[in-house]
Amino acid sequence: MNPVTDTATGSTDSTGIPRFTGAAAPYGGGDPYADYRTADFPFTGFADLADRRLGAGVVAANDEFFAERENLLTPRPAEFDPEHFGHKGKVMDGWETRRRRGASADRPHPTADDHDWALVRLGAPGVIRGIVVDTAHFRGNHPQAVSVEAASVPGSPSPEELLGPGTEWTTLVPRTAVGGHAANGFAVDAERRFTHLRLNQHPDGGVARLRVYGEVAPDPTWLDALGTFDLVALENGGGVEDVSDRFYSPPAHTIQPGRSRKMDDGWETRRRRDRGNDWIRYRLVEQAEIRAVEIDTAYLKGNSAGWAALSVRDGEDGAWTEFLPRTRLQPDTNHRFVLPAPAVGTHVRIDVYPDGGISRLRLFGHLTEEGTKRLTSRHQELGG
């Protein structure tokens, strides 16, 4: 492992989040992630609201001379090719700005207020619980500090509107020193619904990835207009609460938008060697009536679940009631079921037998009157 200089590994902030500062050692060959600094952040179990698969995008940046702003939201980890150079210099998998300079030879350094920025549209508006500003492979060309602001703006505002005087920005992460080649994590405590972020790097430099973890807070007016919709979809406010096994791929993949496009874009468990079974427990957007179900095993050909059953409960302490009995699944197939009677509740569990995987679960229906009332109240509490 390469030595790391000027690190703060082991130090924490007031919330107990590890902090990293300073540059990493120059790349010395071998695994570029060998000396990468990271930690287990407590908020990464939430959905990434800035996931491009949800429709997120980097809508503008003041500078992207060395590396494009769009790289910030690439789902996979940043890659590093030490031999890849272009006409502007080293090609980096991230967002990198040019070096800032002062006003004159007598004042060659940037001022304390000089900084670069990028505007990010969240894929799903929501309550932000944590942010990771990842400087992977930016070892000596990372920003000295970063700050993050958030805004709640309805519709589809242009960059000019977001930067205009009519937009109110809330500071989520004050200007904070960060480390190079590190996952810089920040817990957020702002009980509000946000739609856009502004990532600032002081005074310049490069950031590989931005992750924005939180809870989706859907617009009840939109869901009401849809009528029947997917009650467990991440983009509509559904979520995974717990799972028996996440060995090969995470259960949250099953409620991502669209169909799976490859095997690891679904949920797959390790092979069971006991007499048990695997399962996922979901939280619906709110209390709802489920009327139709899709269980998709796309791209899971020799490792799809053999059978599946669905149960529903109402409330955190409600009893589980089976509404789709154990049913044979076919590999690489989308299975559709129209329920003879609606299943009413707030939570759903899928049990698969004995193991294997599914790529997507869709639960179609509509909110109950009580579910609509509670979701509308929560939306108003969050400033929606």
C-alpha positions as CSV (number, residue, x, y, z in Angstrom):
1,M,0.0,0.0,0.0
2,N,1.3,3.5,-0.9
3,P,1.9,5.9,2.1
4,V,-0.7,8.6,2.5
5,T,0.4,12.1,3.6
6,D,-1.4,14.6,5.8
7,T,-4.4,12.4,6.5
8,A,-7.0,12.7,9.2
9,T,-8.0,9.0,9.1
10,G,-9.5,8.1,12.5
11,S,-10.7,11.6,13.4
12,T,-14.4,12.4,13.4
13,D,-16.7,15.4,13.4
14,S,-19.4,16.1,16.0
15,T,-21.7,13.7,14.3
16,G,-19.2,10.8,14.4
17,I,-18.5,10.9,10.7
18,P,-14.8,10.2,9.8
19,R,-13.0,13.1,8.3
20,F,-10.1,13.1,5.7
21,T,-7.9,16.0,4.8
22,G,-4.8,16.6,2.7
23,A,-3.4,15.1,-0.4
24,A,-2.8,11.4,-1.0
25,A,0.5,10.1,-2.2
26,P,1.2,10.1,-6.0
27,Y,0.0,7.0,-7.8
28,G,2.8,4.4,-7.5
29,G,1.4,1.6,-9.6
30,G,-0.8,-1.4,-8.8
31,D,-4.4,-1.2,-7.5
32,P,-5.3,2.6,-7.6
33,Y,-7.8,2.0,-4.8
34,A,-5.2,0.4,-2.5
35,D,-4.7,3.7,-0.5
36,Y,-8.2,5.1,-1.0
37,R,-9.6,6.5,2.2
38,T,-13.2,5.7,3.0
39,A,-15.5,4.7,5.8
40,D,-18.9,3.1,6.6
41,F,-21.2,6.1,6.6
42,P,-24.4,5.6,8.5
43,F,-26.7,7.2,5.9
44,T,-25.7,5.1,2.8
45,G,-28.6,2.7,3.4
46,F,-30.9,5.4,2.0
47,A,-31.6,5.9,-1.7
48,D,-29.2,8.0,-3.8
49,L,-31.5,10.9,-4.8
50,A,-28.8,11.9,-7.4
51,D,-28.9,8.6,-9.2
52,R,-29.1,9.1,-13.0
53,R,-31.4,6.1,-13.2
54,L,-34.0,8.3,-11.3
55,G,-33.5,11.1,-13.8
56,A,-30.8,13.2,-12.0
57,G,-28.5,15.4,-14.0
58,V,-25.7,18.0,-13.6
59,V,-27.4,20.8,-15.4
60,A,-24.6,23.4,-15.3
61,A,-21.1,24.2,-14.1
62,N,-19.0,27.3,-14.3
63,D,-15.9,25.4,-15.5
64,E,-15.2,21.8,-16.7
65,F,-12.0,22.4,-18.5
66,F,-10.3,19.1,-17.7
67,A,-13.2,16.7,-17.0
68,E,-16.9,16.9,-17.7
69,R,-19.4,17.7,-15.0
70,E,-21.7,14.8,-16.0
71,N,-19.1,12.3,-14.6
72,L,-20.2,13.3,-11.1
73,L,-23.3,11.1,-11.3
74,T,-21.9,8.1,-13.1
75,P,-23.3,5.1,-11.1
76,R,-20.1,3.0,-11.1
77,P,-17.0,3.9,-9.0
78,A,-14.5,6.2,-10.7
79,E,-11.9,4.5,-12.9
80,F,-8.2,5.5,-13.3
81,D,-6.0,5.0,-16.3
82,P,-2.5,6.4,-15.7
83,E,-1.7,6.4,-19.4
84,H,-4.8,8.2,-20.6
85,F,-3.9,11.8,-21.6
86,G,-5.7,14.1,-24.0
87,H,-5.0,17.5,-25.6
88,K,-5.9,19.3,-22.4
89,G,-3.9,17.0,-20.1
90,K,-4.6,14.0,-17.9
91,V,-8.1,12.5,-18.6
92,M,-9.9,12.0,-15.3
93,D,-13.1,10.2,-14.5
94,G,-14.8,13.1,-12.6
95,W,-15.4,16.8,-12.8
96,E,-12.3,18.9,-12.9
97,T,-11.8,22.6,-13.3
98,R,-8.7,24.5,-14.4
99,R,-6.3,26.1,-11.8
100,R,-7.6,29.4,-10.5
101,R,-5.2,32.4,-10.6
102,G,-5.2,35.8,-8.9
103,A,-5.7,39.2,-10.5
104,S,-2.1,40.1,-11.1
105,A,1.6,39.2,-10.6
106,D,1.5,41.0,-7.3
107,R,-1.6,39.0,-6.3
108,P,-1.1,35.6,-8.0
109,H,-3.3,33.6,-5.7
110,P,-7.1,33.2,-5.8
111,T,-9.1,35.1,-3.2
112,A,-10.8,33.4,-0.3
113,D,-14.1,33.7,-2.0
114,D,-13.1,32.2,-5.4
115,H,-14.7,28.9,-6.1
116,D,-16.1,26.6,-8.8
117,W,-19.7,25.3,-8.8
118,A,-21.9,22.7,-10.3
119,L,-25.7,22.6,-10.3
120,V,-27.4,19.2,-9.8
121,R,-31.0,18.3,-10.4
122,L,-32.0,15.5,-8.1
123,G,-33.6,12.5,-9.8
124,A,-36.3,12.3,-7.1
125,P,-37.0,15.2,-4.7
126,G,-36.6,14.3,-1.1
127,V,-35.2,14.7,2.4
128,I,-31.4,14.5,2.3
129,R,-29.8,12.5,5.1
130,G,-26.2,12.4,3.9
131,I,-23.8,13.4,1.1
132,V,-20.6,11.9,-0.1
133,V,-18.2,14.1,-2.1
134,D,-15.8,11.5,-3.5
135,T,-12.3,12.6,-4.7
136,A,-11.2,9.2,-5.9
137,H,-7.9,9.5,-8.0
138,F,-7.7,13.2,-7.4
139,R,-4.7,12.9,-5.2
140,G,-3.1,16.4,-5.3
141,N,-5.6,18.1,-7.6
142,H,-8.7,17.9,-5.3
143,P,-10.4,21.0,-3.9
144,Q,-9.1,22.3,-0.6
145,A,-12.6,22.5,0.7
146,V,-16.2,21.9,-0.4
147,S,-19.6,23.3,0.5
148,V,-23.1,22.1,-0.6
149,E,-26.3,24.1,-0.8
150,A,-29.9,22.9,-1.6
151,A,-33.0,24.5,-3.0
152,S,-36.6,23.5,-3.6
153,V,-37.8,24.7,-6.9
154,P,-41.0,23.4,-8.6
155,G,-41.1,22.5,-12.3
156,S,-38.1,22.3,-14.5
157,P,-36.1,25.5,-13.8
158,S,-33.2,26.5,-16.1
159,P,-29.7,27.1,-14.7
160,E,-30.3,30.8,-15.1
161,E,-33.5,30.6,-12.9
162,L,-31.7,28.5,-10.3
163,L,-28.9,31.1,-10.1
164,G,-31.3,34.0,-10.1
165,P,-32.3,36.1,-7.1
166,G,-35.6,34.3,-6.7
167,T,-34.0,31.0,-5.6
168,E,-33.5,30.4,-1.9
169,W,-30.5,28.2,-1.1
170,T,-30.1,26.4,2.2
171,T,-26.6,25.4,3.3
172,L,-26.4,21.7,4.0
173,V,-22.6,21.4,4.2
174,P,-20.7,24.5,5.3
175,R,-17.3,25.1,3.8
176,T,-15.2,22.2,5.0
177,A,-11.7,20.9,4.2
178,V,-11.6,17.6,2.4
179,G,-9.0,15.0,1.5
180,G,-7.7,13.8,-1.8
181,H,-8.4,10.3,-3.1
182,A,-11.1,9.9,-0.4
183,A,-14.8,9.5,0.2
184,N,-15.7,12.6,2.1
185,G,-19.0,12.0,3.9
186,F,-21.3,14.6,5.6
187,A,-24.4,13.9,7.6
188,V,-27.3,16.3,6.9
189,D,-30.0,17.4,9.3
190,A,-32.5,19.5,7.4
191,E,-36.1,18.2,7.5
192,R,-37.1,19.8,4.2
193,R,-37.8,18.5,0.7
194,F,-35.2,19.6,-1.9
195,T,-35.1,19.3,-5.7
196,H,-31.6,20.8,-6.6
197,L,-28.1,21.0,-5.1
198,R,-25.2,23.4,-5.7
199,L,-21.8,21.7,-5.1
200,N,-19.0,24.3,-4.5
201,Q,-15.3,23.5,-4.6
202,H,-12.9,26.0,-3.0
203,P,-11.0,27.3,-4.9
204,D,-10.8,24.8,-7.7
205,G,-9.9,21.1,-8.4
206,G,-11.6,17.8,-9.1
207,V,-14.4,15.7,-7.7
208,A,-14.9,12.2,-9.0
209,R,-18.4,11.4,-7.7
210,L,-21.3,13.0,-5.8
211,R,-23.8,10.8,-3.9
212,V,-26.9,12.3,-2.2
213,Y,-28.5,9.9,0.2
214,G,-32.0,10.4,1.5
215,E,-35.7,9.7,1.5
216,V,-37.9,10.3,-1.6
217,A,-40.7,12.7,-0.9
218,P,-43.2,12.5,-3.8
219,D,-45.7,15.1,-4.8
220,P,-49.1,13.8,-3.8
221,T,-50.8,15.9,-6.4
222,W,-48.8,14.1,-9.1
223,L,-49.6,10.7,-7.7
224,D,-53.3,11.6,-7.4
225,A,-53.3,12.6,-11.1
226,L,-51.7,9.3,-12.1
227,G,-54.5,7.3,-10.3
228,T,-53.0,3.9,-10.6
229,F,-49.2,3.7,-10.2
230,D,-46.4,1.6,-8.9
231,L,-46.7,1.8,-5.1
232,V,-43.3,0.5,-4.3
233,A,-41.2,2.2,-6.9
234,L,-38.3,4.2,-5.5
235,E,-39.2,7.2,-7.7
236,N,-42.7,7.3,-6.1
237,G,-41.5,7.1,-2.5
238,G,-41.3,3.3,-1.9
239,G,-38.3,1.7,-0.3
240,V,-36.5,-1.4,1.0
241,E,-36.6,-1.8,4.8
242,D,-34.8,-5.1,5.2
243,V,-33.6,-8.1,3.3
244,S,-32.3,-11.6,4.1
245,D,-29.3,-11.6,1.8
246,R,-27.6,-9.0,-0.4
247,F,-24.5,-11.1,-1.3
248,Y,-24.4,-10.4,-5.1
249,S,-26.5,-7.3,-5.6
250,P,-28.6,-5.0,-3.5
251,P,-32.4,-5.4,-3.0
252,A,-33.1,-1.7,-3.9
253,H,-32.4,-2.6,-7.6
254,T,-35.8,-4.3,-7.6
255,I,-37.6,-1.0,-7.4
256,Q,-35.4,1.1,-9.7
257,P,-37.0,2.6,-12.9
258,G,-37.2,0.6,-16.1
259,R,-36.4,-3.0,-16.7
260,S,-33.1,-4.7,-15.8
261,R,-30.5,-4.5,-18.5
262,K,-28.0,-7.1,-17.1
263,M,-27.8,-9.7,-14.4
264,D,-26.4,-7.5,-11.7
265,D,-29.1,-4.9,-12.2
266,G,-31.4,-7.0,-10.1
267,W,-31.3,-8.7,-6.7
268,E,-29.4,-12.0,-6.4
269,T,-28.6,-14.0,-3.2
270,R,-25.9,-16.5,-2.5
271,R,-26.8,-20.2,-2.8
272,R,-28.6,-21.5,0.3
273,R,-27.4,-24.7,1.9
274,D,-30.1,-24.9,4.5
275,R,-33.9,-25.4,4.4
276,G,-34.8,-21.7,4.7
277,N,-35.7,-19.1,2.1
278,D,-34.8,-15.5,1.1
279,W,-37.0,-12.4,1.3
280,I,-37.2,-8.6,0.9
281,R,-39.4,-6.3,3.0
282,Y,-40.6,-3.1,1.4
283,R,-42.3,0.1,2.6
284,L,-45.0,1.4,0.2
285,V,-45.3,5.1,-0.4
286,E,-48.2,5.1,2.0
287,Q,-51.3,3.0,2.8
288,A,-52.6,1.7,-0.5
289,E,-54.7,-0.8,-2.3
290,I,-52.6,-3.2,-4.5
291,R,-54.5,-4.5,-7.5
292,A,-51.9,-6.0,-9.8
293,V,-48.3,-7.3,-9.5
294,E,-45.3,-7.8,-11.7
295,I,-42.4,-10.0,-10.7
296,D,-39.6,-9.9,-13.3
297,T,-36.6,-12.2,-13.5
298,A,-35.0,-10.5,-16.5
299,Y,-31.4,-11.7,-17.2
300,L,-31.6,-14.1,-14.3
301,K,-31.5,-17.3,-16.3
302,G,-29.8,-20.0,-14.2
303,N,-30.1,-18.2,-10.9
304,S,-33.6,-16.8,-10.8
305,A,-35.8,-17.6,-7.8
306,G,-37.8,-20.9,-8.2
307,W,-41.0,-19.7,-6.5
308,A,-42.3,-16.5,-4.9
309,A,-45.0,-15.4,-2.6
310,L,-46.2,-11.9,-1.5
311,S,-47.6,-10.8,1.8
312,V,-49.0,-7.4,3.0
313,R,-49.4,-5.8,6.4
314,D,-50.9,-2.5,7.6
315,G,-48.7,-0.4,9.9
316,E,-45.5,-1.3,11.6
317,D,-47.1,-3.8,13.9
318,G,-49.7,-5.3,11.6
319,A,-50.0,-9.0,10.9
320,W,-48.7,-10.4,7.6
321,T,-51.4,-11.6,5.3
322,E,-50.5,-13.5,2.1
323,F,-52.1,-12.2,-1.0
324,L,-50.1,-14.0,-3.7
325,P,-49.6,-17.6,-2.8
326,R,-46.3,-19.4,-3.6
327,T,-46.1,-19.3,-7.4
328,R,-43.6,-20.9,-9.8
329,L,-41.3,-18.4,-11.5
330,Q,-39.7,-18.8,-14.9
331,P,-36.1,-17.6,-15.7
332,D,-35.7,-14.3,-17.7
333,T,-39.5,-13.7,-17.6
334,N,-41.9,-10.9,-16.6
335,H,-44.7,-12.5,-14.6
336,R,-48.0,-10.6,-14.3
337,F,-50.8,-11.2,-11.8
338,V,-54.2,-9.4,-11.5
339,L,-55.4,-9.8,-7.9
340,P,-59.0,-11.1,-7.3
341,A,-59.3,-8.5,-4.5
342,P,-57.2,-5.6,-3.6
343,A,-54.5,-6.1,-0.9
344,V,-54.5,-3.1,1.5
345,G,-51.5,-2.1,3.6
346,T,-48.4,-0.1,4.1
347,H,-45.7,-2.8,3.8
348,V,-45.1,-5.8,1.5
349,R,-42.8,-8.8,1.8
350,I,-41.7,-11.0,-1.1
351,D,-40.5,-14.5,-0.1
352,V,-38.5,-16.4,-2.7
353,Y,-37.9,-20.1,-2.6
354,P,-35.3,-21.3,-1.9
355,D,-32.9,-18.7,-3.1
356,G,-31.9,-16.9,-6.3
357,G,-33.1,-13.6,-7.4
358,I,-35.6,-11.3,-9.1
359,S,-34.8,-8.2,-11.2
360,R,-37.9,-6.0,-10.5
361,L,-41.1,-6.0,-8.4
362,R,-44.0,-3.8,-9.4
363,L,-47.1,-3.3,-7.2
364,F,-49.8,-1.4,-9.1
365,G,-52.7,0.3,-7.3
366,H,-53.7,3.6,-5.6
367,L,-53.5,5.2,-2.3
368,T,-56.4,4.9,0.2
369,E,-58.1,8.0,1.5
370,E,-56.1,7.7,4.7
371,G,-52.8,7.2,2.8
372,T,-53.5,10.3,0.7
373,K,-54.2,12.3,3.8
374,R,-51.0,11.3,5.5
375,L,-48.9,11.8,2.4
376,T,-50.3,15.3,1.8
377,S,-49.7,16.3,5.4
378,R,-46.1,15.1,5.2
379,H,-45.6,17.0,2.0
380,Q,-46.8,20.2,3.6
381,E,-44.5,19.7,6.6
382,L,-41.5,19.4,4.3
383,G,-42.3,22.7,2.6
384,G,-43.8,21.2,-0.5
